[in-house]
Amino acid sequence: MPIIKPFRSIRTSSVLARELASLPYDVLSTEEAKIIGRKYPNSFLHITKSEIDVPADKLGAHLSVYKQAEHNLQQFLKDNRLFYDQQECYYIYELTMSYPSDASGNTALHTQTGLVALSSLIDYENNKIKKHELTRPDKELDRILHIQTTGVQTGNVFLAYRANNTIKTILNDWKKSNNTIYNFTAAESDGIIHKAWCIDDRKIVQQITDLFVSQVDYTYIADGHHRAASAYRVYKENSNIAPYFLTTIFPTDELHIMEYNRVVKDINGLNDDLFIKAIEENFIVNCIGKTTNQPIEQKHFGMFLSGNWYELIAKHDRYANDIIGSLDVSILQNQLLSKILNINDPRTDKRIDFIGGIRGTKELERCVNSGQARVAFKLAPLPIETLLLVADNNEIMPPKSTWFEPKLRDGLFSYSIISGLTK
């Protein structure tokens, strides 16, 4: 029975939204962010990734990046590029994207509708908001310092809940009968359409609040474990903070999980024949040819090696049957990457890289054909019910298991998490 509440969002105007809204800070390198920041002076990256505005000789100074973020935030508020809403509201956030549906370049459309709301950090503490990933202390500390210095939670945490028809009907009815506050295609040219509505009717707000308490058992972190953990730590260390954090909550039947593929720079000194022979110990190997639509089901993998695609089918008696051991990412890691290529920690090994499914099969081929990688592996997307099962059993997913698309944009909604900030 998760507790949610409305809030006075820090947000922007419909006119500036397209330029100001930015990809999450953690999906861009500093160099990529600098290019966007130079092109779009109103980009929210000047706040979330403020190192793009810090002179090189000051980057090493303690808190310099976070002080720059605070300065930029206050400047955006001062000249009304950002403003506080007049009352506490819920917001509807709808995203529509096209994505590659197969290796032939065909595309499909996907739309999902979420509720922007504050979620309870007490629920986070008591595991009513369920997790499935470990967090890294260094990444937590970065956002802790950002929140403590700016006083604002700028990173929206992507939550999921098992679909509820009553909640869905209320949100859809509001969309039909009210004007949008945002309606734009993202400036980064990824083609994602962003729409938002403000729910400012107190009766509807209370109805939604009550429905989450009475009809939703749990919410689940889909994306944003570090942002959630950072908000929780700031709350625990500061007595003047209300126990809430910024979230957008989507029904599970509208989520789109894409595969999180792998590319590897070398195959441990083996030639192709010896590498394939080693793989055959734990997988059935079939050569597909120059193109592929594989994999199409769990326990099947696509491998691109020396210009050819192969289908790898995991032998059922060679992997563990527990929840985590039977995941595709675990099978590939344990039975091939670790056993054959000696990649034992994919989070730290420099020989492996990860490619989100949104970039398509052609990106895997490009990495190998260009010499950037020696071999690429394509996985099937993780079913959402599997993710929920892992979280319900308090298990931890292997790293880089899921890639959610579309990504929420930063800057459309922010939350003043520390009381006393001038409004």
Order of alpha helices (4+ residues) and beta strands (2+ residues): beta-beta-alpha-alpha-alpha-alpha-beta-beta-beta-alpha-beta-alpha-beta-alpha-beta-beta-alpha-beta-alpha-beta-beta-beta-alpha-beta-beta-beta-alpha-beta-alpha-beta-alpha-beta
